[in-house]
């Protein structure tokens, strides 16, 4: 499902486990809820402070095929129960290598987001 917002890049609903490593701490309790070519939203009961930098890993497996999306990222926003939304944090990609960028593009295209993005 495409999430229609006034953003530079269209976000698509995409639920998968994500790993975020920062300053020697590895967070594996994160669940990606939506994703775009510029960032993603992770559900977590313990969001990190805005500005925290780290390395993101999302692994996509289908049969014997395995694709990875790796990105140096930073926490761009935190949301929580004070505004009625589930706890979580928005990550912005700081650096995305070419292979990860292609894998991410294909995920978003498969979810229906790329064609919609071109029309905006």
Order of alpha helices (4+ residues) and beta strands (2+ residues): beta-beta-beta-beta-beta-beta-beta-alpha-alpha
